Amino acid sequence: MSPLDSRGIQRDPAWFGRVFWLLAAVVLLWPMLVLTEFKVWTLFEASNLKPTLRFLGDFFPPKIEGEFLLLVAKETWRTVAIATAGVALALVLAIPMALMSVRVLSVSALTGKMDNLPAIFRTLLRWLMVVLRSVPELIWALIFVRVVGLGPTAGVIAIALTYGGMLGKVYAEILESGDVQATQTLLRNGARPMQAFFYGLLPQNAAELTSYTVYRWECAIRSSAVLGFVGAGGLGQQMDASMKMFNGSEVATMLIVFMLLVWLADAISAWLRKALG
């Protein structure tokens, strides 16, 4: 029960702490808001409100002509294809990097300290994964649009590089955080690292690895739509073209389709994670 004050009214003993940390957060965040020139009230000024309402008004009614819907369906499927192909290529990068950087699969580490050459190689792989995931897929897309030209290829490569680093890092952490006793026993009894992986590490971590991969595929679908705005193909590129033409009804239709696509990807992801769990 909360203690009573001098007037016999119950008070929350943690009230002072909550107020203190709330004020501390305001003090810390305020300079950041000033630095970013965050002025939300400018949205409601007359000079900005009128064009905003006009722009939003152009969204209704959404365009539902058969020919346009067929184009949207084609670009939506291309968006899914970009995400899926990108994640598939990311797996080609991530799986070898994860396996070669996992300490538990190193025979030399069984005695305690890993040999110098494997340790250096493992560190270099870790650094490579840091580099890959540190560069956002949007930046990779901007680079490869200039290398391979406009189209889905740039989007696939961008997702593959960034997600390759992400998946490799998380895969390695998942494999190293589980029970490694069975794996070490296999290695001590003469099993090769890949045999120890398939019979020791993989069975106990397969569900978690698959669940994270499906989650990343879901994220890649969102990313592939954003990459379209820099010319990497898919629904985002078509949406960017419609916005440049100030065709709000087309943009509204594609936004609705994109929300349905994300909802469907989320539902599939949740179903797969539940089935694996």
ROKOL-610338 format. One record per residue: residue in three letters; x, y, z of N, C-alpha, C in turn. Coordinates in steps of 0.05 Angstrom, whole numbers, plus 32768, in hexadecimal, padded with zeros to 4 digits. Each point is the difference from the previous one (the first is absolute). Example, Ala and Ser with C-alpha at 12.3 -4.5 7.8 and 13.67 -1.06 7.14 Angstrom:
residues 2
ala81087F8E809C7FEE80188000801280188000/ser7FF980157FF28010801880017FF18016800E/
***
This chain:
residues 277
met80117FE880007FEF80188000801280198000/ser7FF780157FF1800F80187FFF7FFF800F801A/pro8016800D80098000800F80197FEE80187FFF/leu7FF8800A80187FEE801680028010801A8005/asp7FF780167FF5800D801980067FF3800D8019/ser8007801980067FF6800C80197FE280048000/arg7FF480017FE87FE380037FFF7FF17FE57FFE/gly800F7FEA80037FF37FE67FFF7FFA7FF67FE4/ile800C800C7FEC7FFB7FF87FE480177FEE7FF6/gln7FF97FEB7FF380147FED7FF68011800E7FEB/arg80197FFB80008012800B7FEB80127FE97FF6/asp800980047FE780117FEC7FF3801D80058009/pro800D7FEC800C801C80048009801380047FE9/ala7FF97FF77FE8801280027FE97FFA801A7FF0/trp7FEE8011800A7FF880177FF1801780137FFB/phe801080058014801680137FFD80147FF67FEB/gly80067FE6800180137FF57FED7FF680027FE3/arg7FE67FFB7FFC7FF580027FE58001801C7FF6/val7FF9801380118001801D7FF8801D80087FF9/phe80137FF78011801C80087FFC80097FF67FE5/trp7FFC7FE67FF980097FF57FE77FF2800C7FE8/leu7FE6800780047FF2800D7FEA800C801C7FFA/leu8006800F8015800C801A7FFC801C7FFE7FF5/ala800F7FEB8009801B7FFB7FF57FFF7FFA7FE2/ala7FEC7FF07FF87FFD7FF97FE37FF980197FF0/val7FEF8011800B7FFA80197FF2801980127FFD/val800F80028015801980107FFF80137FF57FEB/leu80027FE67FFE80137FF47FED7FF680017FE4/leu7FE67FFD7FFC7FF57FFF7FE57FFC801C7FF4/trp7FFC801480117FFA801B7FF58016800A7FEE/pro801A7FFE8008801580097FED80007FF17FE6/met7FF97FE680007FFE7FF17FE87FEA80097FEE/leu7FE98007800C7FEA800B7FF08007801B7FF3/val800F801080108009801A7FF580147FFC7FE9/leu80127FED800480147FFB7FEB7FF47FF67FE6/thr7FEB7FF080037FF37FF57FE87FEA80127FF4/glu7FFE8018800D7FEC80147FF77FE47FF47FFF/phe7FF97FF080147FE67FF380027FEB80158009/lys7FEF80087FED7FEC801480067FE57FF67FF4/val7FF37FEF80107FE87FF37FF67FE980147FFB/trp80018017800D7FEB80147FFD8000800C7FE4/thr80167FFE7FF28000800B7FE57FED7FF27FED/leu7FF97FE780077FED7FF17FEF7FE4800D8000/phe7FFA800E80167FE5800B80037FFF801E7FF9/glu8015800B7FF57FFF801B7FF77FF080027FE6/ala7FF380167FFC7FEE80037FE9800F7FFB7FE5/ser8019800A7FFE800F7FFD7FE780067FE37FFA/asn80017FEF801580067FE37FFC7FE87FEF8001/leu7FEC8008800F7FE87FEF80047FF07FFE7FE6/lys7FFD80157FF27FF080007FE7800B7FED7FEB/pro801A80027FF9800A7FEC7FEC80017FE4800A/thr80037FFC801B7FFF7FE5800B7FE47FF47FFC/leu7FEB800F80067FE57FF67FFD7FFA7FFB7FE3/arg800A80117FEE7FFB7FFC7FE4800E7FE77FF6/phe80197FFB800A800E7FE87FF87FF27FE7800A/leu7FF7800080197FF17FE9800B7FE67FFC7FF2/gly7FF380167FF87FE77FFE7FF280027FF27FE5/asp801780037FF480057FF27FE680017FE28003/phe80037FF6801880017FE380047FE57FF37FFD/phe7FEA800E80007FE67FF580007FF180097FE6/pro7FF37FED7FF380007FE3800580197FF37FF5/pro80097FEA800B80177FF17FF47FFA7FF77FE4/lys80147FFD7FF07FFD7FF77FE57FFD7FE27FFF/ile7FEA7FF67FF47FFB7FE37FFF7FFB7FF77FE4/glu800A800D7FEC7FFD7FF77FE5800F7FE67FFB/gly7FF57FEF7FF0800B7FE57FFC801C80007FF7/glu800780117FEC801B80017FF5801480098015/phe7FF88014801080128009801580047FEC8016/leu7FEA7FF2800880027FEB801480127FE97FF7/leu7FFF7FFA7FE680127FEB7FF6801D80098002/leu8005801A7FFA801C800A800380097FFF801D/val7FEE8007801380078000801C80057FE38009/ala7FF07FED7FF780047FE48007801B7FF67FF6/lys800880087FE8801A7FF87FF58017800C8011/glu7FFD801A80078016800C801080007FF5801C/thr7FE97FF9800B7FFF7FF4801A800F7FE58000/trp7FFA7FF07FEC800E7FE67FFE801E80047FFC/arg800880157FF2801C80067FFC800D8008801B/thr7FF1800F8010800A8007801A80057FE88012/val7FEE7FED800080047FE7800E80177FF17FF5/ala800380007FE680167FF17FF3801B800C8008/ile8002801B80018018800E800780087FF8801D/ala7FEC8001801280067FF9801C80097FE38003/thr7FF27FEE7FF280067FE48003801C7FF97FF4/ala8005800B7FE8801A7FFB7FF48017800D8010/gly7FFB8018800B8014800D801180067FF08019/val7FEB7FF5800D80057FF08018800E7FE67FF9/ala7FF97FF47FE9800D7FE77FF7801E80047FFC/leu800780167FF3801C80077FFC800E8007801B/ala7FF1800D8011800B8006801B80077FE6800F/leu7FEF7FEC7FFD80067FE6800D801A7FF47FF5/val800480037FE680197FF67FF48018800D800D/leu7FFE801A80078016800D800E80007FFA801E/ala7FE98000800C7FFE7FFF801D80087FE5800C/ile7FF67FEA7FF380057FE6800C801E7FF98001/pro800F80037FEB801D7FF98002800E80138014/met7FF9801A8000800E801280127FF97FF9801D/ala7FE77FF980057FF87FF9801C800F7FE78009/leu80007FEB7FEF800D7FE78007801E80038005/met800D80107FEF801D80048003800780138017/ser7FED800F800A8006801380167FF77FF6801B/val7FF37FE880007FF67FF5801A80187FF2800E/arg80058009801880177FF6800F7FFC7FE28007/val7FE77FF880067FFC7FE5800980067FEB7FEB/leu800180077FE780067FED7FEB801E7FFF7FFA/ser8010800F800F801D80007FFB800D7FEA8011/val800D7FEE7FF3800E7FEA800E8016800B8012/ser800E80157FF78016800B80107FF6800D8019/ala7FE6800880017FF6800D80187FF77FED8016/leu80017FE67FFA7FF87FEC8014801280008019/thr801980077FFC8013800080177FFF801A800F/gly7FF080137FF77FFE8019800E800480187FEE/lys801980077FFA800780167FEF80027FF77FE3/met7FF3800F7FEE80007FF97FE4801C80077FF4/asp80097FF07FED801980067FF27FFF801B7FF3/asn8017800C7FFB8002801C7FF67FF380037FE5/leu80067FED7FED7FF680037FE57FE17FFD7FFF/pro7FF47FEC800C7FE37FFF80017FF38018800E/ala800D800A80157FF68017800F800080197FEF/ile801680047FF0800180177FEE7FEB7FFE7FEA/phe7FFE7FE97FF57FEC7FFB7FEB7FE48005800A/arg7FFA7FF780187FE68004800C7FFA801D8005/thr8014800F80097FFD801D80057FFB800F7FE6/leu800E7FF87FEB7FFC800E7FE67FE47FFB7FF5/leu7FF67FE880047FE47FFA7FF87FEC80118010/arg80058002801A7FEF801180108000801D7FF7/trp8017800A7FF98003801B7FF67FF180037FE5/leu80027FEC7FEF7FF280017FE67FE280018004/met7FF67FF180137FE3800180067FF8801B800B/val8011800C80107FFB801B800B7FFD80147FE9/val80137FFE7FED800080137FE97FE67FFC7FEF/leu7FF97FE77FFB7FE97FFB7FEF7FE6800A800D/arg7FFC7FFB80197FE78009800D8000801D8009/ser8018800C80018002801C80077FF680137FEA/val80037FF77FE77FF680107FE97FE37FFA7FFB/pro7FEE801280037FE37FFA7FFB7FFC7FF77FE3/glu7FEB7FF07FFD7FFA7FF67FE57FFA80167FEC/leu7FF58017800B7FFA80167FEE801A800C7FF4/ile801580018010801A800A7FF5800B7FEC7FEC/trp7FFF7FE6800680097FED7FEC7FF180027FE6/ala7FE5800580037FF080027FE7800880187FF0/leu80058017800D800980187FF2801A7FFB7FF1/ile80127FF0800C801A7FFA7FF47FFB7FEE7FE7/phe7FF17FEA80047FFD7FED7FEA7FED80097FEA/val7FEF801380067FF0800C7FEA8012800E7FEC/arg8016800B800A8013800D7FEE80137FEC7FF3/val80027FE8800C80127FEC7FF47FF17FEF7FEC/val7FE87FF680077FF27FED7FEE7FE8800D7FF3/gly7FFA801980077FE9800E7FF47FE67FFC8010/leu7FEB800E7FF77FE77FFE800E7FF47FE47FFD/gly7FF17FF780147FF47FE67FFF80047FF08019/pro7FF37FE8800080007FEF8018801C7FF68008/thr80127FFE7FED801B7FF48007800D800F8017/ala7FFF801B7FFE800C801080157FF37FFB801B/gly7FE67FFC80017FF27FFB801880077FE5800C/val80027FEC7FEF80087FE58009801C8000800D/ile8013800D7FF2801B8001800B8001800F801A/ala7FF1801780028000801080187FF67FF08018/ile7FEA7FF27FFC7FF57FF0801680137FE98007/ala800C7FF47FEC80127FE98005801880098010/leu800B80177FFB80188008800F7FFA8007801D/thr7FEC801280037FF98008801C7FF57FE98010/tyr7FEE7FF17FF57FF47FEA800F80147FE98003/gly80137FFD7FEE80157FEC8004800F80058019/gly8007801A8005800E800680197FEF7FFD8019/met7FE780087FFE7FED7FFC80167FFC7FE38007/leu7FF97FF07FEC7FFA7FE4800580197FF1800A/gly801780067FF480197FF3800980068005801D/lys7FFD8019800980058008801C7FED7FF18013/val7FE680027FF97FEC7FF4801280027FE18000/tyr80057FF47FE980047FE37FFF80167FF88012/ala8017800E7FFE80177FF980117FF98003801E/glu7FF2801580077FF98004801C7FEC7FEA800A/ile7FEE7FF87FEF7FED7FEB8007800F7FE58004/leu80127FFA7FEE800F7FE7800280127FFF8018/glu800B801780088013800180167FF18002801B/ser7FE7800880007FF2800480197FF27FE7800A/gly7FFE7FEC7FF07FF37FE7800880127FED800F/asp7FF67FE8800580107FEC800E80147FF47FEC/val801A8003800780157FF77FED800D7FE68009/gln7FF67FF48015800D7FE8800A80007FE97FEC/ala7FE97FFC7FF27FFE7FEB7FEC801480057FE9/thr800280197FF8801180077FEA801E7FFB8007/gln800780098018801C7FFC800980077FE28003/thr7FEC7FF1800980057FE3800380057FF37FE5/leu7FF080087FEC80047FF67FE5801C80077FF5/leu800880198004801A80097FF680177FF1800F/arg7FFD7FFB801980157FF2800F80027FE37FF8/asn7FEA7FF57FF580017FE47FF880057FFD7FE2/gly800B80157FF4800A7FFD7FE47FED800A7FEB/ala7FE8800A80077FEE800A7FEC800B801A7FF3/arg7FF980037FE6800880197FF37FED80178008/pro800980197FFD7FEF801780087FE47FFF7FF3/met7FFD7FF97FE77FE680007FF37FEF7FE9800B/gln800C7FEA80077FF17FEA800D7FF78008801B/ala8011800E800F7FF8800A801A7FEA80157FFE/phe8000800F7FEB7FEB80147FFC7FE57FF27FFA/phe80007FEE7FED7FE77FF37FF87FF47FEE8016/tyr80117FF380107FF67FEE80148000800B801D/gly800E801780048001800C801A7FF2801A8002/leu800980147FF17FF5801B80027FE580047FF2/leu7FFD7FF67FE77FE980057FF17FE67FF6800C/pro7FFF7FE780097FE67FF5800A7FF480118017/gln8010800A80127FF6800F80177FFA801E7FF9/asn800B800A7FEA7FFD801C7FF97FF080057FE6/ala7FF77FEA7FF47FF380037FE57FE780118002/ala7FF07FFD80147FE7801080028006801D8003/glu8013800880118006801C8004800D800C7FE7/leu80117FF17FF2800D80097FE87FEB80057FEA/thr7FEE7FED7FFD7FEB80037FEB7FED80178007/ser7FF9800380197FEE80158008800C801C7FFA/tyr801A80038006800D801A7FFA800280057FE2/thr80057FEB7FF1800280037FE37FE580097FF4/val7FEB7FF4800A7FE580087FF67FFA801D8008/tyr8008800880187FFC801B8008801080137FEE/arg80187FF97FF9801080117FEE7FF480027FE4/trp7FF47FEA7FF77FF280007FE67FE980148001/glu7FF2800080167FEA80138003800A801D7FFF/cys80178005800E800C801B7FFF800A80077FE4/ala80097FEC7FF1800B80057FE57FE980097FEE/ile7FE87FF780047FEA80097FEF7FFB801E8004/arg8001800980197FFD801C8005801780107FF3/ser80197FF580048017800E7FF57FFF80017FE1/ser7FF77FEB7FF37FFF80007FE37FEE80157FF5/ala7FEA8007800E7FEE80157FF7800E801B8003/val800F80048016800E80198004801680047FEB/leu800E7FEA7FFA801680017FEC7FF680097FE5/gly7FE77FFB7FFA7FF580097FE68001801D7FFC/phe8001801080168000801D7FFD801B800A7FF6/val80157FF08001801A80087FF480057FF17FE6/gly7FEB7FF47FF580037FF47FE580067FE28001/ala7FFB7FF3801780077FE380027FE87FEE7FF8/gly7FEC800B7FF37FEA7FF07FF67FEB7FFA8015/gly7FEA7FF37FF67FEB7FF880127FEB80158005/leu7FEF7FFB80147FEA801180068009801C8007/gly80168003800E800A801A8008800780127FE9/gln800C7FF47FEB800780107FE97FE7800A7FF1/gln7FEC7FEF7FFE7FE780097FF47FF280158010/met80017FFD801B7FF480148012800E801B7FFD/asp801B7FFF7FFE800F80187FFD7FF9800F7FE6/ala7FFC7FF07FEA7FF8800C7FE77FE5800E8002/ser7FED7FF3800E7FE5800B80038001801A8011/met801180008015800280178011800C80187FF1/lys80137FFA7FEE800C80167FF17FEC800C7FEC/met7FED7FEF7FF77FEB800A7FEE7FE8800B8010/phe80028002801A7FEB800A80127FE67FF17FFB/asn80027FE67FFC7FE87FF07FFC7FFA7FF2801A/gly7FF0800E80117FFB7FF6801B7FEF7FE68000/ser7FEE7FFD7FED7FEF7FE8800080107FE77FFB/glu801480027FEF80127FE97FFB80117FFA8019/val80098015800D80107FFC80187FEF7FF38016/ala7FE7800980037FEE7FF480147FFC7FE27FFB/thr7FFC7FF97FE77FFC7FE37FFA80197FF08007/met8018800A7FF980187FF1800680067FFF801E/leu7FF98015800E80038000801D7FEF7FEA800D/ile7FE77FFE7FF67FEE7FEB800B800B7FE57FF9/val80097FFC7FE8800C7FE67FF880197FFA8010/phe80108014800580197FFB800F7FF97FF9801D/met7FEC800D800C7FF87FF9801B7FF57FE38001/leu7FF17FF87FEC7FF67FE57FFF80177FEC7FFD/leu801480087FF080177FEF7FFC80107FFC801A/val80048015800E800E7FFE801A7FF07FF08014/trp7FE6800480007FEF7FF0801280017FE27FF9/leu80007FFA7FE680027FE47FF7801B7FF48008/ala8015800F7FFC801B7FF6800780027FFC801E/asp7FF48012800F80017FFD801D7FF07FE88009/ala7FE97FFB7FF37FF07FE88007800E7FE67FF9/ile800D80007FE9800F7FE87FF880187FFB8013/ser800D8016800880177FFE80127FF77FF6801B/ala7FE9800B800A7FF67FF7801A7FF87FE27FFF/trp7FF37FF87FEA7FF87FE47FFE80177FED7FFF/leu801580087FF280187FEF7FFE800E7FFE801B/arg80028017800E800D8000801B7FF07FEE8013/lys7FE580027FFE7FF07FF0801280037FE27FF9/ala80017FFA7FE680037FE47FF8801B7FF58009/leu801580117FFF801B7FF7800880027FFE801E/gly7FF08010800E80028000801D7FF27FE8800C/
***
